[in-house]
């Protein structure tokens, strides 16, 4: 069956972003029985590249911004009770109030296996991205992805090792203290820091990349 022109355009847009979305995935090692990434040096190196790349673009990241990134990579987009109408209204409000931000790729890979991404709204829509495809992927991710607290803990430990080695511009003591508070609270979702919001005006949706690549109504492979 022939795909609508809009779906074809989005497929081409995503293909053009393969390099930015797939760098970490190329290094991930997969289990033979489930397709989830096996945790090891390759996965930690992928996390390091992701975190380092984010600091290059967003040097004013604070501990809660790093935590939010690792949380989203492991747990997805947590929005209890989200339905399509709510997601659509939220997206329309955000599009109407988009502020100028830094130069960004359409997709930012945030998980070591390359599956979880942030879709940056400004470049996505500037390149002709489909609202419907993004909404569908976002709602489906929120509903279906269960996440892994163990993976979250491992990702935070990776970041702490980076801080201890002086690989990111955050003091290890402060980072460790913040992560410990989040652990004591049961690893909640958090907002970006005020400094990050003011400097970068973040506007994105966290989705599983396979959900965005597949046209609405198309059967899973």
C-alpha positions in Angstrom: 0.0 0.0 0.0 1.3 3.4 -0.9 2.2 5.7 2.0 0.8 9.2 2.2 3.3 11.9 1.1 3.6 13.3 4.7 4.6 9.9 6.0 7.2 9.5 3.3 8.6 12.9 4.1 8.9 12.0 7.8 10.6 8.7 6.9 13.1 10.6 4.8 13.6 13.1 7.7 14.3 10.3 10.1 16.7 8.6 7.7 18.6 11.8 7.3 19.1 11.8 11.1 20.4 8.3 11.3 23.9 9.4 12.2 22.8 11.6 15.1 20.3 8.9 16.3 22.4 5.8 15.8 25.9 6.6 17.1 25.3 5.2 20.5 23.3 2.2 19.2 26.2 1.1 17.1 28.2 0.4 20.3 25.5 -1.3 22.3 25.8 -5.0 22.9 22.4 -6.9 22.7 21.2 -9.9 24.6 20.4 -12.9 22.5 17.0 -13.5 24.0 15.2 -10.1 24.2 16.9 -7.4 22.1 17.6 -5.3 25.2 21.2 -4.0 25.6 23.6 -6.1 27.6 25.2 -3.8 30.3 28.9 -3.6 29.9 31.8 -1.4 28.8 30.1 -0.7 25.4 26.9 0.6 27.1 28.8 2.7 29.6 30.9 4.2 26.7 27.6 5.0 24.9 26.3 6.8 28.0 29.5 8.8 28.3 29.3 9.9 24.7 25.7 11.0 25.1 26.3 12.9 28.3 29.5 14.5 27.0 27.7 15.6 23.8 24.9 17.1 25.8 27.3 19.2 27.9 29.0 20.5 24.7 25.6 21.9 23.5 24.2 22.7 26.9 27.1 23.6 29.2 24.7 25.1 31.8 23.3 21.7 32.7 22.9 21.2 36.4 22.6 17.9 38.4 18.8 17.8 37.9 19.2 18.3 34.1 21.6 15.4 33.9 19.3 13.3 36.1 16.4 14.1 33.9 18.3 13.0 30.8 19.3 9.7 32.4 15.8 9.2 33.8 14.2 9.7 30.4 16.7 7.3 28.7 15.8 4.6 31.2 12.2 5.3 32.1 10.8 7.0 28.9 8.3 9.8 29.1 6.3 9.4 32.3 2.9 11.2 32.0 0.2 9.4 34.0 -3.2 9.4 32.5 -2.1 11.0 29.2 -4.5 10.6 26.3 -4.2 11.7 22.7 -6.4 14.8 23.2 -4.3 16.0 26.1 -1.1 15.4 24.3 -2.4 17.3 21.2 -3.5 20.3 23.2 -0.2 20.4 25.1 1.8 20.2 21.8 -0.3 23.0 20.2 0.3 25.3 23.2 4.0 24.6 23.1 4.3 25.2 19.4 2.4 28.5 19.8 4.9 29.6 22.4 8.2 28.3 21.0 11.1 30.6 21.9 14.4 30.8 20.0 16.8 28.1 21.2 20.2 26.7 20.4 21.0 24.9 17.2 19.8 21.4 17.7 19.5 18.2 15.6 16.0 16.8 14.9 16.7 13.8 17.1 18.9 13.4 20.2 19.7 9.8 21.1 19.5 9.6 24.9 19.7 5.8 25.6 22.7 3.5 25.2 20.8 1.2 22.8 19.8 4.1 20.6 16.0 3.4 20.9 14.9 6.3 23.2 15.3 9.8 21.7 14.3 13.4 22.3 12.6 14.9 19.2 13.5 18.6 19.3 10.4 20.5 18.2 12.0 23.5 16.5 14.1 21.6 13.9 11.5 18.7 13.6 8.7 21.1 12.5 11.1 23.3 10.5 12.0 20.2 8.5 8.4 19.3 7.8 7.8 16.7 10.6 4.3 15.4 11.0 2.4 16.4 14.2 0.3 13.3 13.9 3.3 10.9 13.7 5.0 12.7 16.7 1.8 12.6 18.8 1.2 9.0 18.1 4.8 8.0 19.0 4.7 10.1 22.1 1.4 8.8 23.5 2.4 5.2 22.6 5.7 5.6 24.4 4.1 7.0 27.5 1.5 4.2 27.5 3.6 1.2 26.6 7.1 1.7 27.8 7.7 0.5 31.3 11.3 1.4 31.7 13.9 0.0 34.0 14.9 1.3 37.4 18.0 -0.9 37.3 19.1 0.8 34.1 18.4 4.2 35.6 20.7 3.3 38.6 23.4 2.1 36.3 23.2 5.2 34.1 23.4 7.5 37.1 26.4 5.5 38.3 28.1 6.0 34.9 27.5 9.7 35.2 29.0 9.8 38.7 32.1 8.0 37.4 32.4 10.7 34.8 32.2 13.5 37.4 34.7 11.7 39.6 37.1 11.6 36.7 36.6 15.2 35.8 35.0 14.4 32.5 32.0 16.7 33.0 31.9 20.2 34.6 29.9 19.3 37.7 31.4 18.5 41.1 31.1 14.9 42.0 30.1 15.6 45.6 27.1 17.7 44.6 26.1 15.3 41.9 26.3 12.3 44.2 24.2 14.2 46.8 21.5 15.1 44.3 21.3 11.5 42.9 21.1 10.2 46.5 18.1 12.5 47.2 16.4 11.2 44.1 17.0 7.6 45.1 15.6 8.3 48.6 12.4 9.7 46.9 12.0 6.6 44.7 13.5 8.2 41.5 10.8 10.7 40.6 10.4 12.5 37.3 11.8 16.1 37.6 11.6 19.3 35.6 14.6 21.1 34.0 16.5 23.5 36.2 15.6 27.2 36.0 19.1 27.9 34.6 18.6 25.4 31.8 15.1 26.6 31.0 16.3 30.2 30.8 19.4 29.5 28.7 18.0 26.9 26.2 14.2 27.0 26.2 14.0 23.2 25.8 11.1 22.0 23.6 11.1 18.3 22.8 9.2 15.0 23.1 10.7 11.8 24.4 9.7 8.8 22.2 10.8 5.4 21.3 12.4 5.8 17.9 10.8 2.6 16.4 7.3 4.1 17.2 8.2 7.3 15.3 9.6 5.5 12.3 6.5 3.3 11.8 3.6 4.9 10.0 0.3 5.0 12.0 -1.6 1.8 11.5 1.4 -0.1 10.1 1.9 -3.5 11.6 5.0 -4.0 13.7 7.7 -6.1 11.9 
